[in-house]
Amino acid sequence: MDVRAIAHGLWRWTAPHPAWEPDAEPESPADWPEEVGSVLVESQDGVAVFVDPQLPHDPAAFWTWADGIVAGRPVLVVTTISWHGRSRDAVLARYEPAQSVPADIELLAFPRLGESIVWLPAQRVLVPGDRIVGAAGGRIRLCPASWLRYLPEKPTVDDMRDDLRPLLDLPVERVLVSHGEPVLERGHEALAQALCGVEAADSIRKPYRIGHVRRSISKEMTTATPIATRRTGTAVAVVVLRGELDAYNAPAVRQELLGALDGGNGVVLDLRAATFLDSVVGGEILEAWKEAKRREVAFGLVVSDSRANHVRRMLEQTNLIEIFDVYDTPEEAAAAFSRS
């Protein structure tokens, strides 16, 4: 295991990914280095934050090191993109989960790209998942076009470049990529080269704004979480999610689902009014389903039947929809629960 201290309270390590393919075709979805990067940061709120953690083959030394950093504090695991589940479950099983996202950790959601990029303003560090990767000569680049094919809206590389350009409004000093070598100095210049080309890196004329990217994680939205629970006539709990939900909402989603499971009469998660779920929220839904199985409590989803619905397409593209029992209405789910 290769651990590097990046700044005070910030580390990056690399470990081999078990799904790595040695002879992948260049620019294909499997074309990435065997060693993948993960990040651990100590927040000012006393939370240890893991980003896309991947354990090494022999994790004993890693756990010794990580236990010393965590030191009994609560832990938040951020999964930047659905493919980066990695060792998330192992980390969450070992430590006490945090109940909220620290104030000094910003998660910038890019729904069309299926990714939430982590911004650490105190350290001026950007932590992307798949959309920005390492390149030769200590540079960074945008991911291959083939990596975008599974996304519901089928964005092009130009679409990705347009969506990510607001990142240039951030005073980035370092870019800790998951695939390839990190950029540890002159990060903004490297980011500008990746997004605008070499010539534009010297003089960025257009004042791009990150505000619209941050909008989904503003305090106003996180204090009014679009989550509600009601009971059907059979006392089945129906948890309703509305609007866009990302990692800032994930702790509240987890708390609501676990509270609903405590009722013991079955839980229906109604996603018809949800317009976007990121991979962190998806992970919490999957964990709730696992907990329901452990408690032998019925658990089902209600999802829009429209193929144009983003949430349904996300569940289909990641094959999560094959795991859950899916119904058209909460009433249909409750009736099915009563027959089982």
N, C-alpha and C positions, 0 to 999 in steps of 0.2 A: 504494500500500500504506500502510495506516494502522497504525503500531506505537505502542503505549502502554506505558510502563514502569509496572507496577502496584506493585511493591515491589522491594527489592534482589534481583537475580537472577531476576526474574519479569516476563515481558512477555506482552501480548495483542495480536494483530493481526487485522485483518479483510481479507477479499478476496472478490471476487464468485464465487459458485458457478456453474459452467458449466451446471448442470441447473436453474437457477432458472426458474420460470414466472411471467411478469409478470401474468397475469390469473387467477391461481388463485382458486378459490372459497373464501371465508372459512371457516376451521376445517377445511378439507380437508387431506389429507396433503401437498399442495404449497403450503400457505399458510405461507410463511416468508420473511423478508427476503432480498434478493439477496446482501447482504454477510453472510458467516458468520464467526464468531470462532474463532481458534485460539490456543493457548498454548504458550509455551516457558519452561521453568524450569531453572535450574542446581541440581542436587541437591548435597547435602553430600558425597556419595560420588564426586563428580567426573564425573557423567553428565549430559549435556544431554537433557532430556525434552521431546519434542514431543507435544502433545495435539491430536488431530484436525487435523493441519496441512492448510491449503488454500493452494496457491501462487497469487499474483496472475497476471493474464494475461501480463505481462512479468516473468518471475521474476529477471531479472539483479540488480536492486537488492536483492531479498529475499535471494538467495544471498550477496551481499556482506555484508549485515547478519548473516545466520545464521552464515556461516563465521567471522565475528569472535567471535560468542558461543560457538560450539562449540569453536573453537580446538584442533582435534585430539583432543578428548575423545570417548569412545564415546557413542553416541546410542541412546535408547529412544524408540520411537514408540508411544503409547497410542491405540488406537481405541476410543472409549467405546461405540460401537454399530455394528452391521454396516453401516449406511448411510453411515458416516463414513469410508470408505476414503480418499476425497479424494486428497491427494497423498502418501499414506503411502509408496508404492513409490518415488517420486522421492527422498524424504528418506532412505529406507533404502539406496538405491543410491549416494547421495553420501557417506555417512558410515559409519564403523565401528560395527557394532551392539554394544550393551551385552550382556553375558553374564548380567546379573541385574538385578532391579528395585531401585533405590536404597532404602535403609532409611527415608528421609524422604518417600517417595512412597507413599501408601496408595490402593489401588484397591478400592472398595466395590462388591461384586457384588450386583446385584438380578436374579436369574435370571428371575423371572416377567415382569420388564419388559424383558428383553433388553439391559440396560445395565450398564456399570461406571462409577461416578462417581469422579472423582479427588478425593482430599482431601490438601491440603498443610498439615500441622499447623503447621509453622514459620511460615508466612505466614497461617494461618487462612483459607485460600481453598478454596472448593468449585468444582470444574469439572465440571458435568454435560454430557451429550450432548444428547439430545432430550427427556428427561422433564421438565426444568425449563427454561423459556424466558423471555425478556424480555417485559415487558408495559408498557402505557402508564403514564406518571407515574413512571418510574424504579423500577417494581415488577417482580416476577417472578411467574410463574404456572405451573401444570401444563400440559403439552402438550394439544392437542385430543384428544378421544376417538377421532377418526378415525386418529390416529397409532398407536393400539394394536391396530388391527384385524388386522394381519399376525401378531401374536404367537401362538404355539401355544396358550397357555392362555386367550387372549381376556380379559385383565384389563379391568375397568372403571376409570373415573377414580377411583372410591372405593377400588378395590383398589390403584391406584397411590398414592393418598394414604396408605393404611395402610402400604404397603411402605416409603414414603419418610419416614414420621414419625420413625423412629429418628435421622434426620439432625439432629433438633433437639437431640440430646445433644451435638453438636459445637459448639465456640465459634466459629461462623462469623462472620467479619468482612466477607468479600467473596464474591460469587458471579459467576464468569466464565462466563456462558452462551454457548452456541454460536450461538443464534438470538436476536437482539435486543440491547438494551443491557445491559451488565453492571451489577451492584450493587457499588459500591466503598466503601460504608460502611453500617453498621447491617445487615449481611447476615443476622444471625440473626433480626432483626425481620421483614425481608422474606421470609425462608424460612418463618417462623411464619405470616405472613399468607397465603402461598401454600398451606400445608398445613393450617392450622387455621381460617382466616378472620380477619378484622380484629380481632374482639373477643378471640380467643385469643392474639393477638400480644402484648398487653400483659401477660398473666399466663398462662404455660404451667404448668398445675397437675400434669399427669401427667409423671412422670420417665421419658421414653422412653430406651431404651438402645440404643446403636449396636453393642453387643458381638456380637449374632448376625449383623450384617452383616459385621463384621470377621472373623468366625470362619473364613471360607474363605481368608483371607490371613494367618492367624497363622503365626508362625515354625515351630510344630510341624508344620503341614501342608506348608509350603514346603520344609522340610528332608527330608521323606519324600514326594518327588514320586511320584504314582501312575502311573509310567511304567515299562515293562519291554520289553526286546527279546529275542526268541528266534529260532531258525532252524528252518525246516522241513527236511524231508529233501532238498529240492532246493536248500538254502542260501539260499532266499528269506528276507529279514529280515521278521519280524512284530513291529511295534511296537504294544503294547497300552496303551491309555489307560483309566484307571479313575476313577470318582467325578466330582467337580466340578473342572474345570480352568479357571482364569482367567488374567489377565495375569501373575500371579506365577509361574505354571507355564510360561508361554510360552517363556522362554529355554531351559528344560530340554527342552521339546517340540521346539524347533528343533534343539538339539544332538543329540538322540536320532535325529531323522529324517535329519539330515545325515550322522550316523555310519552309519546304516543304508544310506544311498545310496552311501556309500564302498565297500560290499561289491560293488556293481555287478551283483547277481543279481536285482534286483527288490525292492520294498518293499510290504508290506501293512500298512495302518494299521487295527487292529482297534478299533472304537469301541463294541462291544456292551456293554461294562461301564462306559462313560462315561455319567454322568447329566446333565452340563451342560458345555457349551463356550461361552466367551464369544467376542466378535468378534476379540479379539487372538489367541487360540489358533487360531480359524478362519483368520485371516490367515497364521499360520505354516504351517498345513497347506497352504494355497493356494500359498505360496512354495515349499514342499518339492515340491509337484506340478510347479511351473514348473521347478525345478532338475532334477527327474527327466526332464522333457521335454528340457531342454538337454543332459543327459548321455546321453539315449536309454536310460534305465533304466525298466523297467515300474513303475507305481505304481497301487495300488488301495485301495479302502476296503471294510471289512466293517462293515456297519451292521445294527442290529436291524430286522427286517421289520415290527415292530409300529408302527402309526400313532400309538400313544400314547407312543412313545419320544421324549423331548424332543430328543435330538441329531438323530434322523432328521427330526423336524418342523422343526428349525432349518435343516437343510441343504435341505429342500424349500422352506421359505418364502423363503430367500435364493437359491434356484436353484443353489446350489453342487453339489447332488447331480447336476445335469445335466452338470457338468464332469468328474466323476471316473468311473472304472470301478468299479462297486459289485458286491460279491459277498456270498454268504450265509455263507461260511466262509473262513478263511485257506487251507485245502486246495484249495478251488475256485479261489481266486485264483492260487495257485501253479501249478495245472494249466493255467490259462488263459495264464499267463506262458510256460510251457514250449512252448505251441503257437504262440505268436506269434513 
